[in-house]
């Protein structure tokens, strides 16, 4: 593929309007190989050679050497770098030489687990081990096959949800596996972050605890996309020290990575053309030139819409190509997804529009281009998505189409912050009191707790045990803590992908059947009356939310819009944990209590993002404790804002919004994972204050990272505001779609003055 020629074609096209903000020319890279410290078992080495998997890249050889030396290994390298060999080789060698030995593979999704199952079967079975020794165990495993998996399988492929719900609580029936467990493989480890990652970290501690019961001490091999803290992340996930392998020896064919900014349609307001429309146009152009492409979108509904609009454009401009694209997303039946994957792999399809369901390592063959509709939230995820093209030696293309928000627009103006910045930190907090308590109950149900378990669960173990005893949920007997007889199967009450165990049942009024369950903490934002809720790509209009009854009701709807809740937050400081000063500016980190009220919602058009309506809401207030960072202002800055007759409250409000939008640049999180409060006078501090907090009870480490890097946060926030071409503030710099005050007051000039004063003081 001649990537430069295609870019030249786009620039010369009638619809081009200076959308290209930057082109990064990524050079090709040759492979680097290395030898193992000692030869592999002959039959395994022969199999690898037959499949052209030998010699090993440098990172593969190092990972295998470390694993064979008994070390816990974290491999953090790029997409398509052959990370699966880093764990398959030591696992298969051990299974071949140690009779009865077993391994457990964990993948974040069932689709990825099934894909890895097929790959392993194709490469290694039955030449090395019999088919019956490898099995997946997840929600799709037929009940009649489950006992056979427990009885015979030596490699069990599953996901953290099934480990939490199905394996650990029933460990007696898994005694053979746990007794002989030699390796635990955790693939796509970067996906285990935030609330989900904090839950998974505690599930893994429960696994290690039960392994001790059965006399095993398995090695852990983790594989991850490139992140900035691979060793720290693996250690927090598993609770053991790790050796990091990050020197990538795999080859790369080179890539043109294009930053594409939709053109302005209102310069004064900095309003831009829809990124979704731009994505459909680019995708259609690529397909019409027979360029095999995947386009990523941010939601299931947008996946369908971009696919539909692309087909319509192709039907008009290149009819033979219109039938060679499809949508791909979660919610499709497994056989539908497998068929699309196979059609893409074989070349029958030229392209798909997908959610991040295809971001992970499912094998869909060699693609030539990727289109990212909006920055996916982390640099790591962006490279994962872009890395789905260019897996061979030929050059490839990737496009990042910017949304109208501070971080996307910051990257358009500062591409070096994307291409030359180190990757973000993956954050987990297994000591989150709410999450830890729930897993201590699960652990006690599996096996009564004792004081030695503090080694698994950390310094907060005894404090949480005492609280659970005080609540009557645990009882001490003969030096051990037993779960209350009133509690039955606590794992069933713990959703490891959510902060709270409480759930709301969403009912379909058309069929009077359960659509799905939603965490109670997010129900006020997603299931309020009038909300549009997407389920398996279909839109439902919420008609009723009954919080005491833990139910919501919704009816199928064909609506051309989506909804965003508006919230007002109040904050009370509970405890200051840490403090530092920059001149006369104080920056603090501590515990706070948040009071959140959803006061209304906006309807926004799917493709244009235009606000087409607003409605007020009268919903109950939510209270939760969390962790926040906060900073005040040097007195001279406050005086300067007043002398310039600018609005101090509006300036602080603008700084708060913009900083929340930029903080994901430094931590692997989404803007919705963070909240903020700003005020010219806060009663708990007696000062003008800006607070930024984790939007989850107990916190997951985002505020701590912001506190650590607050000077860089101020600098990046100032750049985002100063360089935005709007006159008075817009969604690309200081406006927030969730603001309960309808983005009032906001003062862009005051925000610039405040941030310059903070940076000067630092």
VOKOLBA-164857 format. One record per residue: x, y, z of N, C-alpha, C in turn; residue in three letters. Coordinates in steps of 0.05 Angstrom, whole numbers, plus 5000, padded with zeros to 4 digits. Example, Ala and Ser with C-alpha at 12.3 -4.5 7.8 and 13.67 -1.06 7.14 Angstrom:
! residues 2
526448865156524649105156526449345156ALA525749555142527349795143525850015157SER
***
This chain:
! residues 762
501749765000500050005000501850255000UNK501250434982502650694981501150894998UNK501950915024500551085043500751375035UNK503051465026503351745018501551824995UNK501251644976499551694953496651724962UNK495751564981492951584990492551845005UNK494451925021494152185035494052415015UNK495752404995495752604974493052614960UNK491852374956489252364943487152504961UNK487252454987485352575005485552885004UNK488052975005488553265005487453404980UNK487553254958486653364932483653324928UNK482353184946479453134942477853384947UNK475453414934473753654937472853694966UNK472553484982471553515009473653575029UNK476153595021478253655040478253945049UNK478353985075478254255086480254295108UNK482754225101485054255120484654095145UNK483453855143482953685167485553565178UNK487553535162490053405172491553595190UNK491653535216493053705235495953625238UNK496553365233499253265236499452995223UNK501852935212502452665202505052575215UNK504852355230507252235242508252005224UNK510652035215511851825198513351635216UNK512251395221513551205239515151015222UNK517751005226519550845209519150545214UNK519850385195519750095199521950005219UNK521549765230523449665250524049375243UNK526549305243527349025238527048865264UNK526848605260526648425283529248395297UNK529148355323531548295339531048025352UNK532947845349532647565359534647515382UNK533947305398535647225420535346925425UNK537446815438537446525444536346485472UNK535146255476534446165503536846075519UNK536746085545539046005562539545705559UNK537545555553537845265549535745175529UNK536344955514534444865493531744785505UNK529644815488527044725496526744425493UNK524644325505523944045500523744005469UNK524843785459525143755430522543775415UNK520443645424517943645409516743925409UNK517044085430516044355430517544535411UNK520244505411521844665393521244595364UNK520844345358520244265331517544385322UNK515544385340512944495333513144795327UNK514744935343515145225339516445275312UNK518445115305519845145280518045085256UNK516344885259514544815237512545035232UNK511945195253509945415250511345685246UNK513945675239515545915234515546115258UNK515645995282515646165306518346155320UNK520346065306523146055315524946185294UNK527046335302527946395329526046595343UNK526546625368524846805385525847085384UNK523947275385524647555388525947595415UNK527447815418528847865443527047865468UNK524747985466522947995489521747725495UNK521247565474520147295478522247125493UNK524747135483526846975496527247055525UNK527347315530527747405558525447315576UNK522947345566520647265582520746965588UNK521346805569521446515573523746445592UNK526046575589528246525607527446585636UNK526146825640525346905667523346705679UNK521346625662519346435672520546175679UNK522446075663523845825669525545845695UNK526346085702527846135726526046165751UNK523446145747521546155770520646435777UNK521146635759520346905765517446965756UNK516247155770513647265760514347465737UNK513047445714513847605691511647785681UNK512248035676510448225663511648305636UNK510348235614511148305587509548545578UNK510748765572509349005563510549095537UNK509449015515510449075488508049155470UNK508649225445506649335427504749115416UNK502649205403500749025389502248845370UNK501348595367502448415346505348355350UNK506348365375509148305380509648015389UNK507647855388507947565394508047515424UNK506447665440506647625469505547355478UNK503847235462502646975471504846755473UNK506946775457509146575460510546605486UNK510446845498511846895523510646725546UNK508146655543506946475564506446195553UNK505746165528505245895517507645715519UNK510045825513512445655513513045535541UNK513245705562513845585589511545405599UNK509045485593506845315602506845045588UNK507145035562507144785548509544615555UNK511844735559514144575567513744455594UNK512544595613512044485639510044265638UNK507944295622505944085619507143835607UNK509043865589510243635576512143485595UNK513443615613515443485630514443425658UNK512343555667511343505694508543385692UNK508243125697505742985695503643115714UNK501343165703499143275720499143575724UNK501243705716501443995721499244145705UNK498344375715496144525703496744815700UNK495144955684495445245680492645365678UNK492445615686489945765684490446015668UNK488946055647489246295630486846475635UNK487346735640485246935644485347135622UNK483047185609482747385588480447565596UNK480447825589478348005598475647955586UNK475547825562472947775548472747485539UNK470347395537469847125527470847095498UNK470447305482471147295454474147255451UNK475747395467478647365466479547095476UNK478146995496478846725506478346515485UNK476046535471475446345450477446365427UNK478246605420480246645399482846515406UNK483746555431486246435439486146135440UNK483746035447483345745447483745635419UNK482645765399482945675371485945685363UNK487245905370490045935363491745715375UNK491345655400492945445414492345175401UNK489845125395489244865383490544835356UNK490545045340491745035313494744995315UNK496045115335498945105336500044865350UNK498844785372500244605390498744335395UNK496244325387494744075393493943955367UNK493643685364494143495386497043385386UNK498843515371501543405369502943395396UNK502443595413503843605439502143495461UNK499643575462497843485483495143425471UNK493543255484490943175473488943405475UNK487043405457484943615457483543635483UNK483043405496481543405521482943555544UNK485543605540487043735562486844045561UNK485544155541485144435538482144495537UNK481244695553478344755553477845045561UNK475745165550474845415561472645365581UNK472545545601470445525622469345805626UNK467045845615465746115619462746075618UNK461246295617458346275618457146125595UNK458646095573457645945549458245645550UNK459745565570460445275572457945115579UNK457144925563454744765569455044625596UNK452944615611453044495638453944205638UNK453244055616454043775615457043745610UNK458443955601461343945596462944035620UNK461744165639463244295661464644095679UNK463343875685464643685702467043555689UNK466843525662469143415647471543605648UNK470943865646473044065647474444045674UNK472944035696474044015723475743765726UNK474843545713476143285718478643245702UNK478743365677480943285659482643505648UNK481543755646483043965632485544045648UNK487744075633490244165645490844465640UNK489644565618489744855613486844945612UNK486045115631483345215632483445515625UNK481945585604481845865594479245985603UNK479346205618476946325629477346625631UNK475546765646475747055650475447105680UNK476147355688476047415717473347385729UNK471247435714468447415724467847125732UNK468646935714468046655720469846555742UNK472346645744474046575766472746665793UNK471746905793470447025817467846875824UNK466146825804463546725810463246425810UNK464846295792464446005788466545825799UNK469145915798471345735806472045765836UNK472546005845473546035873471345955893UNK468846035890466845955910466345645910UNK467145515889466745225887469445075885UNK471345185901474045085898474344785904UNK472544675920472844385926472644225901UNK470944305882470644155857472844215838UNK474444415844476844485827479444405841UNK479244235860481644165877483944065860UNK483343895840485543785823487044015809UNK485544205797486844425783488544595803UNK487344665825488744845844491144705857UNK490944445861493144305874495544285855UNK495144265829497244225810497744475793UNK496744705802497044955786499845055786UNK501145065762503845165760504045445749UNK502145525731502245785719499445905719UNK499346165724496946335719497746545699UNK496346545676496946735655494746955655UNK495647215656493747435656494447605631UNK492847565610493347715585491747975585UNK492648165568491448425566491148555594UNK493348545609493248635637492648925640UNK493149085619492649375621489649435623UNK487949245615485049285616484049275645UNK485649155663484849135691485849375706UNK484249585704484949835718482349955729UNK482650165746480350285758478850095775UNK476150115776474549945792474749655785UNK474649595759474949325749477549205758UNK479749355753482349255761482649215791UNK481449385807481549355836480149105845UNK477849045832476448795838478148555830UNK479248565806480848335796483248285814UNK484548505824486748475842486048305866UNK483648345876482748205900481847915893UNK480747875869480047605860482647445858UNK484747565848487347425846488547355873UNK488147535893489047475920487447245932UNK484947235926483247005935484246745922UNK485046765896486046525882488646435896UNK490546615901493046545914492646415941UNK490646525955490046425982489046135981UNK487346075962486345795959488545605948UNK490345715931492545555922494245465946UNK494645655965496145585989494745356004UNK492145366005490645156019491144886006UNK491444875979491744625965494744555961UNK496544725971499344655970500844745945UNK499644925930501045015905501745315908UNK503645395892504545675891505145745862UNK503045805846503545835817505146085811UNK506546075788507846305777505746465760UNK506146725759504346895744505847015720UNK504646995697505747135673503647325663UNK504247575663502347785654503347895628UNK501447965610502048095585500248335582UNK501448555572500048805571500848965547UNK499149145538499949355520501949525534UNK503349695520505349865532504150065551UNK504850065576504050255596506550365610UNK506150575626508550705638509450575664UNK507750405676508450285702507849985702UNK508949835683508249555680508949395706UNK511249435718512049285741510249355765UNK509749605770508049695792505249585788UNK504249595763501549505758501249205763UNK503149055753502948765757503148695787UNK504848835801505148775830502548845845UNK501249065837498749135851496548945844UNK496548845819494548655811494748395826UNK497148285828497648015838498548015867UNK499948225875500948235903503648095906UNK505148065884507847945884509748115868UNK512448085873514348235857514648115829UNK515048285809515148195781517748285768UNK518548125748520648205730519348315704UNK520148555696518848685673520448625647UNK519048555626520248515600518948715581UNK520348925573519149145557520749215532UNK522949075528524649125504523548975480UNK522049105464520548975442522448905419UNK522548655412524248565390522848505365UNK520148545364518548475340518948675318UNK518548585293518848775270516348935265UNK516649155251514249325245514749445217UNK512649445201512849545174512849845170UNK512549995191512350285188509450375184UNK508950625191506150725191506151025187UNK504051115173503351405173500951435192UNK501451575214499251625234498351905230UNK495851935221494752195214492852295236UNK493352545246491452675264489552845247UNK486952775248484952895231482953055247UNK482853315244481153485260478753585243UNK476353505249474053605234474053905231UNK473254005207473454295202471554455219UNK472354705225470654885241468154965224UNK465854965237463455075224462555325237UNK463655395261463055645274465655715290UNK467255895279469855955290469656095317UNK467656265321467356405346466856215369UNK465156015364464555815384466355565383UNK468155565363469955335359468355075354UNK466055095342464354865336465354725311UNK465554465312466654315289464654125278UNK465254035253463653835240463853575256UNK461753405255461653165270463952975263UNK465352875284467452675280466252415268UNK463752355275462552105265462152125235UNK461252355225460852395197463552375182UNK465652495194468352485182469252195181UNK468752035202469551755202468251595180UNK465651645177464151495156465351565128UNK466051815124467151895098469951775093UNK471651785114474351665111474151365106UNK472551235122472250945119471350865091UNK469351015081468350955054470550995033UNK472151205036474351255017476351035018UNK477050945041479050735044478050475031UNK475550405037474350155026474150174996UNK473450404985473150434956475750404942UNK478050434956480650394945481750114952UNK479949934961480749654967482849644990UNK482649835008484549845031483049715055UNK484049485064482749335086482949495112UNK480649565124480549765145478649685167UNK479349775192477549755214477250035225UNK474750115230474050375242472950325270UNK474150455290473250435317471450665325UNK469250605339467450815349467150785379UNK465850985392465750995421463250855433UNK461350765416458950645427457850445406UNK456050265416454850075398453050205378UNK451550405386449750535368451350685346UNK453450815353455050955333456350755314UNK457050515324458050315307456050255284UNK453550225291451550165271451150405252UNK451150645264450650875247452850935228UNK455350915237457650965219457650745197UNK457150505204457050285184454850345164UNK452450435173450250485155450850715136UNK451950935147452551165130454851095110UNK456750935119458850855101457850695078UNK456050505084454850345062453250515043UNK451850715053450250895036452151045017UNK454351145028456251295011457451114990UNK458150864998459350674979457350594958UNK454750574965452750504946452450714924UNK453050964932452951184912455451214896UNK457751164908460351214895461750974885UNK461350744898462750494889461050254897UNK458850204883456849994891458049724897UNK460049624882461049354888462249334916UNK463049554928464349544954462349554977UNK459849634972457949684993457249435009UNK457449204996456748955010459148825024UNK461448965024463848845035464748975062UNK462849115075463249225101461049145120UNK461649115145459749045166460349185192UNK458349195209458849285237459549045254UNK461049095276461848885294461849005322UNK460348875340460248985367459348775387UNK459648835412458448665433455448675430UNK454148455438451248435434450448255412UNK452248225392451748025371452047745383UNK450647555371450947275380453847185374UNK454847005391457646915386458146815358UNK456246665347456646565320456746785299UNK455247005304455447235286458147365287UNK459147405311461847525314463947345301UNK463847085306465846905294465746915264UNK463346935252463046945223464347195212UNK463847425225464947685216467947675218UNK469047565240471947545244473147375221UNK471847155215472846975194472747105166UNK470547255161470247385135472347605132UNK473047735154475147945153477847815149UNK478247595164480847455162481347345134UNK479247245122479547115095479547325073UNK478747575078478647775057476047805043UNK474047645051471347685039470247955047UNK470848045071470148325079472648495076UNK472248745067474448935066474649095091UNK472449125106472649285130470349245149UNK470849325174468749315195468749575210UNK466449655221466249865240465649735267UNK467349795287467149635312467449815336UNK466449725358467149845384469849735392UNK470749795417473349695425473349395429UNK471149255422471048965424473248835407UNK474148975386476348875369478949015375UNK479149165397481649295404483649095413UNK482648885427484448685438485348485417UNK486848285424488348135404486947925388UNK484347945383483047755366484247755338UNK484747525327486147505302484247555279UNK484447775265482747835242484447885217UNK486947785218488647805195490048065192UNK491348105170492948345165491248565153UNK490848775167489449005158491449225150UNK490449405132492249615122491749885134UNK489349925146488650195157486850165181UNK487050365199485250385221484250675223UNK481750705231480650975236479550975264UNK480551155281479651185309477851425310UNK475251375316473351595318473451705347UNK475151895351475552005378477751865392UNK479252015408481351905425480051705444UNK480951455445479551255461479951275491UNK481351475501481551515530484351485541UNK485951315528488751285537490451255512UNK492951345515494951305493495351015488UNK495350855509495650565506493450445489UNK490950515494488750415478488850515449UNK489750765446489950875419491950715402UNK494250645414496250485400495250205396UNK493650095415492549835411490749825387UNK488950035385487150045362488650095336UNK490550285336492050345312493750105304UNK494549945324496249715318494749485305UNK492149505302490649295288491249295258UNK492449515248493349525221496449525220UNK497549415199500449425196501849195211UNK500548955211501848735225503848585207UNK503948645182505948525165508348715161UNK509748685139512048845134511449095117UNK509049105106508249335089507549575107UNK507649815096506850055111503850055114UNK502950195135500050205141499250495148UNK496650535150495550795156493850785181UNK493950985197492051025219491151315221UNK488651355226487451615229486251645257UNK486951855271485551925296483852175290UNK481252145291479352365286478652485312UNK479052745316478752875342475752935347UNK474952885372472352985382472653265391UNK470353395398470353665407470653675437UNK472953595448473353615477476253695482UNK476953775506479553885511481853705505UNK481653445511483953275507484453205478UNK482253145463482553095434483753335420UNK482753575427483753815414486653885423UNK487253815447490053855457491953685440UNK491253445435492953275418493253375390UNK491053495379491253605352493253825351UNK493453985372495354205372498054135383UNK498253905398500753825410501153525405UNK501553445380501853165374504253035388UNK506253195395508553085410507652975437UNK505553085448504552975474503452695471UNK502752625446501852355441504152175433UNK505752275414507752105402510352085418UNK510952295434513452295448513152265478UNK510652285488510152255517510351965524UNK511251905548511151635559508251555562UNK507751305563505051205565503951255594UNK501251235596500051305622500551075643UNK499951145667499950955689497350815691UNK497350545692494950395698494550395728UNK492150465737491650515766489650315777UNK490350185799488450015814488850075844UNK486750015859486850065888485549835902UNK487049605907485749385921485249435950UNK486149665960485449735988483049915990UNK481649965968479150105969477249965989UNK476350106009474949976031472449836022UNK470949946003468449825994468949575978UNK470949575961471649345945472849125962UNK474749205980476049015997474048866015UNK472249016028470248886045468748666031UNK467848726006466248535992467848275986UNK470448305980472048065974472847925999UNK473048056021473547916047471247736054UNK468847826048466547656053466547416034UNK467247466009467547235990469647035999UNK471947146008474146976017473346816042UNK471946946060471046806085469046586078UNK467446626058465546416049467046176038UNK469246236023470846026011472445866032UNK473446016052475145896073475346096095UNK474646026120474846216142477546366142UNK477346626148479746796148481346766174UNK483946806173485546816197487647036194UNK489147096215490947326215493047306194UNK493847066185495847036165494947136138UNK492347166134491247266108491847566104UNK492847696124493647976121495847996099UNK497447786096499547786076498447796048UNK495947706044494647716018493147986014UNK491848076035489848286032490948566041UNK493348576052494548836058493948956085UNK494949196089494949326115492149386124UNK490249416106487449476114485849236124UNK487148996123485748746129484348756156UNK485848806178484748796205482649006209UNK483049246198481149456201478449376189UNK478549266165476049186151474748946165UNK476448766175475348536189473748626214UNK474848816229473548916253470849046246UNK470849196224468349316215466249106207UNK467148906193465248696184464248536209UNK465948496229464948366254462948546267UNK463548806269461648996281459049006267UNK458948956241456448956226455048686227UNK456248496241455048236243455348066218UNK457148136200457447986175459547776178UNK461447806197463347606204463147536233UNK463847296240463947206268466547066274UNK467747136297470347006304469846766321UNK471246546313470946296328473546146326UNK474846076349477345926350479546056333UNK479746316335481846456322481446506292UNK479146436282478546486253475946636250UNK475646776228473246936223471546786202UNK469146716210467246576193465046766183UNK464046716160461946886149459346826164UNK457647026167455046996180453346786165UNK452046606179450246416166448046536150UNK447446796155445346926140446147006112UNK448746996106449747076080450146826062UNK448746826040448946596022450246685996UNK452446555989453846595963454446885958UNK456247015974456647305971457847385944UNK459247205930460447275904458247365885UNK455847255888453647325869452747615872UNK453347735896452548005901454748205893UNK457048115884459348285877459748295847UNK459148525835459648565807462448675804UNK464248515793467048605793467648825772UNK465648885756466049105737464649365746UNK463949375772462649615783463549665811UNK463149915820464149985847462249885869UNK459749875863457749805884456549535877UNK455849385898454549125894451649155888UNK450449395894447549425890447049465860UNK444849345850444249355822441349435818UNK440849555795438149625786437349445763UNK435149315764434149145742432649325722UNK433649315697432349475675430449285660UNK427849355660425849185648424949295622UNK424449125602423349195576420349195578UNK419049425576416149435580414649295557UNK415949275534414649145511414248845515UNK416148725529416048435533415848365563UNK415948565580415948515609418148325617UNK420548355605422748185610425148345619UNK427148225632429548355641431348415617UNK432048665614434048735593436848685603UNK437548815626440148775638440148905665UNK442348885680442549015706444649235704UNK444249445720445949685720446649745749UNK449249825753450049885780448450125791UNK447750105816446050315828447350585827UNK450050595830451450855830451251005804UNK450850855782450650995756447851015746UNK445950895760443150885751441951175748UNK442651355767441651625766442451765740UNK444851695729445851825705444851685680UNK444351425681443751265657440851185655UNK439451165678436751055678434651255688UNK435251505687433251705696430951715675UNK428551795682426451825663427252005640UNK426751915616427552065592430251985580UNK431851825595434451745585434151555562UNK436051565543436251365522438351175530UNK437550915533439450715541439850515518UNK442350455513443050265491443449985502UNK442049795491442449515498442749355473UNK445049225470445649075446445149235420UNK445949485422445749665399443049785394UNK441049705409438349805406437750015427UNK436250225419435650445437433050385452UNK433150445478430750425496430450685510UNK427950785512427251025525426350955554UNK427751055574427050995602424551155610UNK422651015620420051135628419751155658UNK421250995674420850995703423350895716UNK424151025739426350935755425350905784UNK425250665794424350615822426750525838UNK428050715852430450655867429950475891UNK427850525907427350345929426850055920UNK425450025898424849765887426949655869UNK429149805865431449725849430649635821UNK428849775809427949715781427749965765UNK428049935739427450155720426050025697UNK424450185683422850085660423450255636UNK423750115613424350255588422950115565UNK422350275544420950165521422750205496UNK422550015477424150045452423450315439UNK425450445428425050705415426950745392UNK425950875371427650945348427951245350UNK430151335363430551625367433251695355UNK433451935343435952025330437852165349UNK437552125375439152275394440052095417UNK441952185432442752055457442452265480UNK442752175505442352365527444752375545UNK445152605557447352645576446152775601UNK446652655624445552765649447253005658UNK445853205671447253435682447153405713UNK449353455725449553415754450653655769UNK449953685794451153885812452453735835UNK454853805841456353665862457153855885UNK457053755909458053905932460053725946UNK461853845961464153695972464653786000UNK465153596018465953646045468653506051UNK470553656061473253546067473053386093UNK473853136092473852966116476552956129UNK478752936112481352896124483452966103UNK485453116111487753186093489952976098UNK490652826077492652616080495452716073UNK495652906054498252996045498053286036UNK500153436039500153716032502853796021UNK502953966000505454075990504954365981UNK506954525981506654815974508454885951UNK507355055934508955185913508655485917UNK510755605929510555885937508255915957UNK506356085950504056135968501555975960UNK502055765943499855585935500055325949UNK497855235961497754975975496354775957UNK497454535955496154315941495754085961UNK493353975963492753775984491553525971UNK491853305985490553055978489252946002UNK486852846000485452746024482852616018UNK481452546040478852426039476652636039UNK474652606022472452796020469852636018UNK467652776023465052656018463652825996UNK462652685976461352805953458352785955UNK456952995950454052995947453453065919UNK452152875905451552905876448552905871UNK447653105856444753115849444653145818UNK443252955806442652975777440253165774UNK440753395761438753605759437253615732UNK438353475712437053485686438653325666UNK437753345641439253205620438853355593UNK440853305576440753425549440353205528UNK438853275507438753095484440653205463UNK442353025452444253105432443952925407UNK443953055384443752905359446052715355UNK445452475346447552265344449852355327UNK449352475304451652515286452752805287UNK451052995293451953275293452853365320UNK452053225342452553305369451053555377UNK449153645361447653885367445753835390UNK445554025409443653995431440854055420UNK439053865422436453895411434253915432UNK435053915457433053945479434253895506UNK433054015526433853985554431453945571UNK431753775592429553725611430553735639UNK429053845658429853835686429053565698UNK430353485720429753235734429653295764UNK428053135778427853155807428452875818UNK431052835824431952575833433252595860UNK433452375875434652385902437652435900UNK438752545921441552615923443152365931UNK445552335920447352115926449752215942UNK450552075962452852145979454851915978UNK457451985975459451775977462151905984UNK463851755999466551856005468451765983UNK470451925979472451865958475052015965UNK476852015946479452155949479552385929UNK480552615938480752845920483452985924UNK484153135903486353325906485053605904UNK486253795917485254065915487554265918UNK487154495905489154705907487754975909UNK489155165923488155435925489855615907UNK489455885910490756075892492556255908UNK494856345896496456555909494756805912UNK494856945935493257185939493557385917UNK495957415906496357615885494857555860UNK494357295855492857215831489857295834UNK488857245859486057335864485857635860UNK487757785870487758075867487858155837UNK489558015822489858075794487258025778UNK485857805785483257755772481257965778UNK481258055803479358275811480058535797UNK482658605796483458855783482758855754UNK482858625741482158605712479058595708UNK477558605730474658585729473658335715UNK475058115721474257855711472757705732UNK471457495725469757335743471457115756UNK472057145782473656945796472256675796UNK469656675802468156415803468156285775UNK467756445754467756345727470556235719UNK472656365728475356275722475956015736UNK475255985761475655735776474055515763UNK471555575756469855375743471055275717UNK472155465701473355395676475855225680UNK477455295700479855135706479054855715UNK477054825731476054565740475254395716UNK473554495698472654345675474954265657UNK476754455651478954395633480954195645UNK481454215671483354035684482153745685UNK479553725689478253455688478553335660UNK478253505640478553405613481353325606UNK483453445618486253385612487453175629UNK486353135654487652935672487952655660UNK486152555643486552295631489152275614UNK490352505608492952505594495152375612UNK494752385638496752285657495952025671UNK493451955671492551715685490651565666UNK490751305666489051145648486151145659UNK484751355651481951375661480351525640UNK477851525643475951675626475151925641UNK474352125625473352375637471152325657UNK469452125652467252055669468051925695UNK470651845697471651725722472351945742UNK472152195735473152425751470852625755UNK470852755778468952975782470453215793UNK469053435796470353675806468453865819UNK469554035836468054255849469854495850UNK468854735845470454975848468755195860UNK470055365876468555575890470455805898UNK469556055898471256275908471656255938UNK470056105953470356075982469255805990UNK470955626000469955376010469955376040UNK467755306053467555326082469455156097UNK470354926085472154746099475054846099UNK475755016080478555116077478755416081UNK476555566078476555856080477955986057UNK478255846034479755956011478155905985UNK479056055965478255985937479455715931UNK477955535919478955255917477955125892UNK479654945881478954765859479454475869UNK477354315869477554035877477253855852UNK478853635851478453425830478453165845UNK476452995840476152755856475452515839UNK476052275850475252025838472251995840UNK470951925818468051915818467051645828UNK468651495843467851235853468251235884UNK466451105898466751085927469450965935UNK470851105952473451005962475851075944UNK475351155919477451235901478950995889UNK480151045866481650835852484550925845UNK485451155855488151235850488551465831UNK486351565819486551775799487452045812UNK486152115834486752365847489652365857UNK490652135867493352105876495352165853UNK494752065829496452115806496352405798UNK493952535799493752815794495252985814UNK495252905839496653045860499653035855UNK500652795847503452755842504452925819UNK502752955798503553095774502053365770UNK501353495792499653725790500853955773UNK503453995774504754205759504454155729UNK504853905720504453835692501553865684UNK499753805703496953835697496254125693UNK497254305709496754595705497854685678UNK500254595671501454685646499854585622UNK499054335622497554225600494754355598UNK493554405621490854535621491054815610UNK493154965617493455235607493755235576UNK495455045566495755025537493054975523UNK491554795535488954715522487054965520UNK487155135540485355365540486455585523UNK489055655526490255875511490055825481UNK490555585472490755525444488155465430UNK486055445445483455405432482555655419UNK481755645393481155895378478556035386UNK476955905404474356035411474856295426UNK472856465427473056725441472456705471UNK470256565477469456585505469256315520UNK470256095507470055835520468155655504UNK468955405500467355215484467854935494UNK466554735482466954455491469854355486UNK471354495469474054405464476054505485UNK475054685503476954775524475654775552UNK473554935557472754965585469854885591UNK468354815570465554725575465454425581UNK463554345598463254065604460353985597UNK459953755584457253665577455653585601UNK456953525624455553435648454953655668UNK455753895662455554115682452654165690UNK452154145715449354195725448554485724UNK450554665722449954955721449855055692UNK449654865673449454945645451955115637UNK454255045648456755175641456655475647UNK455455545670455355825679455955835708UNK457656015718459256205701461756075691UNK462756165668465356085658466756335648UNK469256375655470856605646473556495636UNK473856485610476256375598478656545604UNK478356805603480656985609481556955638UNK479656935656480356905684481756635689UNK480856425675482156165678485056175669UNK485556315647488356345637490056495658UNK488956705669490456855689490956685714UNK489056525723489356355746491556145741UNK491456015719493355805713496155915710UNK496456145697499056265695500156335722UNK498456425740499356485768500156245783UNK498756015779499455765792502155665782UNK502555675756505055585745507455755753UNK506956015754509156205763509856145792UNK507856085808508456025837509955765840UNK509455575821510755315823513555315812UNK
***
